[in-house]
Amino acid sequence: MTIGPFEELMLRIRGFQVSQMVFLAARLRLADRVGDAGRTVTELSAESGANPEMLLRLCRALAAFGIFAVDGSGRVNQTQQSAYLRSDASPTLYHAALYWGMPSTWAAWGNLHHTIMTGEPAFEAQFGMPNFEYLKANPNESAVFDEFMRHSPDDRHAAVAAAYDFSDTGVVIDIGGGNGALLRAILDAHHGVRGILADQSAVVAGAARVLGKQVSRCEIVAIDFFAGVPNGGDIYTMAQILHDWSDESCLKILNNCRAAMRRGGRLLVIERVLDGMSGQGLPMSFLADMTMMVLFPGAKERTLAEFGRLFRESGLRKPQVIPTRSAFSILETGLA
């Protein structure tokens, strides 16, 4: 059944309800429990602790959107969409569903009006502290965020490793590299490379688990990239870092990168690149831009011209843009 523009807009108006249903499906691990063979609602209820009648109604509502299929006997089966909610799917949306539905994300978006009217992040107005400070104080939600970053829904880590030739590289230093997912992808794809993972001590604490067998080729360093970054890299990578910060803060980070780089070194900034004012680009990129304004002061997704200005003011050359198979581009730059 096709729907017209009125019905389509109505569904989008009520999209927050669908989002919360998907979040709950992930929280109850329904896709993992349904598996390949399907399960009855009675079985799913017993395993998850959910009320059986309410769980049936949830599964039926999800099925109306193509997420699971429910037959007349109350048996729930997997669909192409629900399969992406399995935690072992590749790619998986399980961690994305948990992140977008978790209490702090949900509450911050509920206060979008504050951001639009004042220019200040709704998150700080809602919780009285910056987003990253909140995550430090709430380890359970911080763990959800870390796993969301690790299991990138658009496979950007592998996409970057495939799109750029690291074969002539000795050392890659990943600035703000989190728990090491990007560096792991690069080391997996390029066996002659060694890595340095550099981020805050609390963030890199669990990196050895993510780096896995590549941990022997990688040094883990605790840093504050506003204070400085390690010297000695042939390539510096920085993925989804600049979009978290204002132009002023970005210049501090980029200046520290420039100070650490030697002549001939390269900096790879991995970010979404907006198409300007038209709004004709990828919808997800503009949702990402809205997310930045909700979460962080001065944060935003940027156009190529805006990145170019930041690089120029940091003493870096005009970037070469290298597309990847994901929504993210690699902006390659170096000393001007």
N, C-alpha and C positions, 0 to 999 in steps of 0.2 A: 504494500500500500504506500503510495507516494503522498506526501503532505505538502501543503502550500506554505507560503511565507508566513501567514498568520500562525499556523500550527507550529512551524519551525521556531518562530520567535517565542511562542509560549513554552516550548520545551526548553529553550535556552534560559528563559526567565526562571524556570524551576530546576535548572541544572544543578543547583546546590544540593537538592534533595538526592539526585542521582549520585553525586559525588560522595555524599555521606553513606549511601547504601553500598557503594563500591568500597569505601573505607572499611565499613563493618565487615564486608565479605572477606577483605584481606585480614582484618584483625582476628576473625574467627578461622582463618586459613581454610575457607571453604573449598577453594580450587585445589589445594593440596589434598584435602580429605576426599573430594569427589574423584580425583585421579582419572585414570583412563576408562575404568569400568563403570563409573557412576555409583551413587549411593542413594539410599532412601533418606528422606528428611528425618525420619526416626533415628537412623544411624548417625546422621550429622548432628542432630540435637544431642544425642547421648555423648558424643565425643567432644562437642564444643561447649556444652552446658547451656545452650540457648533454649528458650521456650519453643517447643515443637510447632505450635500453631503459628507463632510469630515468625519463626524461621521459614516456614512454608510460604507465608505471605511475602517475606523478604525475597526469597528465591523466585517466586512468581513475578514480582515486580522487576527484579533484575532481568528475568527471562524476556520480559516485554521489550527490553532494550538490547536483546541479543546476548546478554551475559548470563550464561547457563541456559539449560533447557529443562523444563519440568513437565512430566507426563501426568496423566490423570490419576495414577496411583501414588503420586508424591515422590517419584524417583527423580533425582537431579542428575543430569548429565552435562558433560563439558561441551562448550562451544569454542569456536576459534577465538572469540574475545575472552571468555573466562579462562582459557588456557594460559593467557598472558599473566593472569593473577597467581599462577603457581610460582612458588618461591624458587623452584629449580628450572623455570623456563629460561630460554635464552633467545631473544631478550626477555626480560621480565618487567612487569609493571607492579609487582607486589610491593616493592619498597616505595615506589612513587605513590601508590594508593595510601600507604601508611603515612607518608610524609604530608601529603596535601590534606589529609583528614585529621591529622593530630591536633590536639587542643590549641596549641599556640598559633599554628598556621591558620586554623579555622577562625580563631578569635581576631587575629590581626586583619584578615580580609573582611571580617564583619564590620570593621571600623574604617573601611576605605574612604568614606566620606571625610574623615579627619584629614587624611593625606591630600585629597583633592582640594579641600578648602584652605589648608594651612601650608602645604608644601612640606610638612613634617611626616616622618614615618609613623604609620598607624601602630606598628608593633611597639614602639617606645611609649606611645600614648597609652596603649593598652596595658603594658606590663611594667612601665616605669624604669626600664633599663634597655640597653642595646641588645639586639638579637643574639650576638655571639656571647655576651655576658649571661644572658638567660640560658643559653644552651650549656654553658659551663656549670650553671647552678642546677640544671635539670638533666642529669646524665641519661635518663631513659629516652628523653626526646632527642638528646644529642646523638645517641646511638642510632636512632631512626634516621636522623639527618646524614650521619656518616655512611650508613648503608645505602641510602638514596644516592649519595654522591658516588659511591663505589659502583653501584649497579645502574649506571647511566642508562635511562630508557632508550636513548637514541644511539647507544653503542659508541659514544664519542671517543672513548679511550682507544679502542681497537681501530676506529676510523682514522684517528690522528697517526697512530703507528703505521698504518697502511699507506697514508697519503704522503708522508714525508720520508725522505731518504736519510736515515740515520747511520747508514753503513760506514761512513768515513768518520764517525764520531768516536772520540775516546771516552769522554765523561759528559753525561746529561745531568744537570742539576734542576730538579723540579721544585720551584719556589711556591710555597703554599700548596704542596702536593697532597695534603690530607693524609689518608691512610695508605697511599701508594698505588692506587689503582691505575693511574695513567702510566707511572713509571714501570709498573709490572707489565703493562701491555707493550711498552717500548722495548723492554729487556727481553720479553718473550719473542718479539718479532726480529730483534737485531742482536745476535749472539755475541758480537764483539764489543758491545757497549757496556760501560759501567755506569752506575747511577748514584746520585746523592739526593736523598729525600729530605727536604728542608721545610719544616713547619713548626708550629707551637708544640711544646713538649707534650701537652695533654692530647693533642691531635695525633701525633706520630707514635703514641704509646702502643697502639695496637697494630702498627704497620707490618711487623714481621709476619703476622698471620696472613695479611693480604698479599705481601710480596712472595710468600711461599718459597718455592725453590730458588727464586731469584734473590733472596735476601743475602746470599753470599757474594753477590755482585753489586751490592748496594750499601752505602753508608747512610745512616739515619742521623740527622742533625736537628737539634732544637734551635729555632731562630725566632726572632721578631722581624719580619721583613720591613718594618718601618725603621728599624735600627741598622739593618745591614743584611747582606746575603753572602753566602760563601764565595770565595774566589776559586779560580781554577777550572771552570767549566768550559767545554767546547761549545755546548749548547745549553741555554737556559730555557726551561719551559715554564709557562705560567697559565694554567687553565682555569677559567671562570673565577678569576681573582679580581681583575680590574672592575668588573661590573658591580662588585659589592661596595665600591668606594666612590667618593666624590672626586672631581678632577684634581683638587688640591692633594688629596691623599694618593691618588694614582701617580701624580708627579713625584711624590716622595718615594714610592715603591720603584718606579722606573729609574729615578736617579740613583737609587741604591744598586739596581741591576747594572746600570751603565758603569758605575764606579767599580764593580766587581769584574766586569767583562774585559778580556784582553782583546787587542786588535785582531780581527778575523773571527771573533766569537759571534755567536748568533743568539738572538732572543726570539722565541716562538710564543706569541700571545695567542691563546686559543679561546675564542669568544664567538658569540653570535654577532653578525654584522647587519645592522638595520639598513633598510633601503631608503631612509630619510623620512619625509613627511607624508608620503603617499598612503601608507598603510596597506600597500598591495603585496607586501612580502608574506613570509610564513606567519600564520596566526600565532603559533607557539612562541615566536620571537617577540611579538608584541605583548603576549601574556607574561613572558619573562620580564619585559621592561616594566610592566605594572607590578610584578612581584618585587622587583628591586625598589620601587618607590614606596611600597608598603613596608618593607623590612628595614631599609637602611637609609640614613640621611645622605642625600646627594648621589645615591647609587642609581645606575641606569645602564641599559644596553645602549651601544653607541653605533653611529654611522662610521663609514670608512674615513670620512673627513674629520670626524671627532677623534678617532684613533690617531690619524696622521698628525693632528695638532699636538696631542699629548706626546707623541714620539719626538716631534720636532723640538718641543720645549724642553725635552729631557736630553737633548743632544744625541738622539737616535735618528737613523735615516728613515725615509719614507718606506712604509711597509710593502712587501710583496704579499699579495693575498693568494693563499693556496686553499682551494676548496677541499672538503672531505666528503665522504658519503653520508655524513650526519649533517645536522643543522648548523654545525660549528665550522668556522674557518680558522686556518692557521695564518696569522699575520707575522711574517718573518721580517725581522729588522736587525740592526747591528749598529756599531758606532758610526756616527756621521762623519 
